[in-house]
Amino acid sequence: MKLVLHSYWRSSASQRVRIGLGLKGLPFEYVAVHIVHRDQFTDAYTARNPMAQVPTLEITEDDGTVHALVQSLPILEFLDERFPQPPLLPADRYARARARALAELINSGIQPMQNLSTTKRVKELGGDDQAWVRPFIATGLAAYQRLAADTAGAFSVGDSPTIADCCLVPQLASARRFDVSLEPFAALTTIEAHCLALPAFAAAQPDRQPDAQK
């Protein structure tokens, strides 16, 4: 089986999948999709991903069958089903639901507000894209911190990284990029430190990607 990840270095959704692949110990080929240069709108790319977003995980099975998976959370859940160890979702059903909820809080509650397409449109309409984004990030992180307080150990849900942490670490990086103060979120930055001590999280950092712009 061959894995090819179509990714952009600063995309938090792409970073989630890079973390998941790293936690599973799965080697993959990295194909850069420069979303600022609109590479995602080429016919070749939209044939794989009609929403013209990153990431896309292209899987070539041993029999030559090719599958293109889109949207970061379904990709992570697929990886967890196909490669169960180490798990990205807890065994306990309530903890599993909480991990999914924390991931979705970021995925649907914050991410759409900070996407390049959204911030670009805000600027086109004469708004301040940074000012637009900050309240959504701060509110979302506050909610995450309150929810995680019930389940956190070293990580967001217990003492092993889950799908929630795959989303949290990229979101904290985005918060810094948009100049959101993380001082009120000490519990989250503590979890982040535990995550970044693991090679999978460290290797997935934006500035360590082959297409990173220094």
N, C-alpha and C positions, 0 to 999 in steps of 0.2 A: 504494500500500500504506500502511496505517495501523497503527502500533504503539501499544498501550496497555499500560503496565506497572502491574499491581496490586502495590503495594509498601507496606512499612512502614519508616519512616525508620531505625529501629535494627536492623532485620533484616539480619544479615550475608549471608544468602543473597540477599536483595533487592539488597544493595549489590554483590554480585558481578555481577549482571545489569546494574545501572546502569553499572558500569565497562565491561563488554563492549559495551554499546550506545554508550557514549561513545567507546571506542577505535575502533569501526566508524564513528563519525560519523553515527549514526542518530538522528534526532529521534523523540521518543515522548511520548505523553500520560501523565501520572502520575496514578494513582488511588490514594488512600491507603486502606489497609485497617488499621484500628486493632486490632491483635491483642490488646491488653490489654483493650479494650472488647468483644472477641469478635466483631468484624465478620466474621471469617473463617468463622463458623458460620452465616451467613445462607444461606437457600435459594439466593439469586441467586449468591452466591460459590461455594458448594459445587457448584453446577451446572457451574462452570468448573473447580474444583479440589476433587475429592472428599476429599482429605486435609485440607482446610481449613488450608492453609499458604500462606505467601507465599515467593516471588513467583509470579505467573501473568503470562505474556506473551500478550496477545491480539492476533492478527494478522488484519487484514481485508485480503484480497487485492483487487486492482483489479476483479475480477469479482464482488465481494461475498461471497465465501467467507470464513468466519471460522474460525480455528483458535485454540484455547487451549492453550498450552504450559506445562507445569509442571515443577518441579525445576530448580534453577539450572544444574547442569552440562549436562544435555541441552539446555537453552535456549542456553547458550553455544556448545555444539557445533553446534546448528542455525544460529546466527548465523554461525559460521565457515564452514559449508557454503554458506549462502545468500549471504553477503557475504564472500568470501575475503580481501579486503584491508582493512586489514592483518591478517595471520593471528594467531589466538590459540593455534595449535598449530604447533610447529616442523615444518619439512619433513623433517628426519632422523627416521627411525622410532624410533630409540632415545631421542632427545631428546623426541620426541612422547610416548612411553610414560612417560618420567620426568615430564614436565609433568602428564600425567594422574594419575600416582601421587601427586605432591605435592598436587594439587588434591583427590584422593580421601582422602588422609591427613587433611586438614582436614574435608572434607565428611562422611565416615563415621567418622573416628577421634576427632574433637573435637566437631563441631557437635551431634550428638544429645545429648551430655551437658550442653550449655549452653542447649538450646532452652527457651523459656518453659514449654512443657508439662512438661518434665522438672524444671526447677528449682521450678516450682509444686508438683509432686507431692512433691518432697523436703521442701519446707516443710510441706505437709499432713501428712506423716509425722513431723514434729517435728525434721527435720534442718536443718542450716545450709547453705543453697543455695550460698553463696559458698565455703565450705570444701569442699563436694562438687565444685564445678566446677574449682577451681584445679589440683589434681594432673593432671587430664585435659588441661587446656590446656598446662601446663608440659611434660608428657611428650610431647604431640603436637608442640609447637614444637621440642623438642629433637630429635625424630626428623626433622622437616622440615629443620632446620638441617644435620643430618648428611647427609641425602640431597642437599640443594641444594649442599653443598660440592663435589660432583663436577661440577656443571653450571653453577653461577652465574657470570654476568658482572656486568653492571650489574643484571640481574634474576635471577629464580630459575633460569631455564634460558636462558643466553646473554645477549645484549645487547638483546633486545626483550621487551616484556611478553607473557606467555602466560596461559593459563587458570589456571596455578598462582598467579600474582601477583594475579589477580582474586579468588582465595580468601585469599591471605596477608594482604593489607591489611585486609580486614574482620575477620579473625581477630585481628590485632594490636590493633585497636580494641576487640574484645571482651575481650581479655586485660587491657587497661587498665581496662575497666569492671568486671571482676571482681578488680581489684587484684592481678594476677599480675605479678611483677617481670620486666621485659624485659632486665635487666642481663646475664643469661647469653646473650642472643640478639642480640649486636651485629651479626652478619652479616645477620640478618633485618631489623633496624631500618635498616641501611644500604640494603638493597634497598627497603624501604618508602619511604625518603627519595627514592630515584630514581623510584619510582612516583608519589609525591605531587607531584613536580615536573611531571608530565604533567596537562594539563587534565582528561582523562577521569577520572583517579583523584580529583583534587581536587573536581570537581563532584559526584562520587558520595558524598562524605563524608556521614555521617548528619546532621550539624548544618546541612547546606546543602539539606536536602529540605523541601518545602513543608509537611509534617506534623510537622516536628521540634518537639520540646517543649524550650523554652529553660529 
